[in-house]
Amino acid sequence: MYDIGMMKIKNVFLMFIVFCLLSVLNISVANAASLNLIGDISVVKNGTSFALTDYQLAVHKIGSDQIWQGGLTRDGDRLNFNLPVTDIVKNDQLVLTVEAMGKDKTGREAGFFGGKTLVITSDQLDLGLLDNLNIEMNVMPIPEYEQSEGESLKICWKGMGDFSVIGYEVYRANEKAGNSWEMVGRSGQNANKQVCFLDGETTDKTVYYKLAVMTSWNAGEGKEVYVSQVLSEISDGIKFGEGVVDKIVRKNEVTVATESDQTENIVSASETDGSGIVGYWSIVDKWFSQAYQKFKTYNINFQTSILIVLAGILFLIILYFVLSVWLSNMTSKNSGVWREK
């Protein structure tokens, strides 16, 4: 009886294994389908006048070396995409990336990048399309000098808020011009917060840095990540032990769309003669910039900075109240009217 019972248990277990295999086989083969990805692309320029060219749209499936590219069309100002992808099954993860190179009239170049991660559902497979997608492109961050730390040079930047970004590749060159950029390492992502990289290969020469953006791929050795083809705007020239020795001028031109779909340049406050309201605002802006540099120098964090600013505002309110009472007392010639204030 014991042997018969064990045989039944084994048979049930084998049937369970066969059922699982058939289920997996059915999901991976029978339900594989094509899917059209439809949407548009928006660009956030943050007040700059970069004109974008050479857009590249790519879709890669996490865990597979398959890449789909193209599908971009322009309809007036709108940049749309309609890209078919194949052999897609439920719960597949797709990463859509779009990148472009931005240039302005002064010769500045900056990479723009946007991404979106999708998890495919059975309803989307039944429909055969996934529409109303929007990919938002943002300018890639510029690496900045932080400090010389031991035998290393530390650069930092603000991480992009794009959740498809998982890290950055760091490139270095000894010259601003040319294509002698060498990949020197990678850094992780910290969305909307500071990201840093330590360059241990220091020399006595002036060096420049650029960044590329990485997204997840996991398609085998050498394809763990997908790296953007465009690079960020160049950093200032940095020398180990000295800091910034070649400050690059970055003049942003605020652009406003006109009725004829052209753009006109508006001079920023820093480019005026310093008179009128704009001039006063320039002074205030300069004070804030100096205060920011002081906070950064003494490693004062954001929360402490806010408390200091609030304390300053509270002090000014109290000072205003005291002066108001004192002046009222003076003008009333000690009549006691000031007490009512």
Summary of the structure (lengths in Angstrom):
residues: 341
radius of gyration: 29.3
end to end distance: 101.6
largest distance: 115.1
contacts: 921
relative contact order: 0.11
helix: 28%
strand: 41%
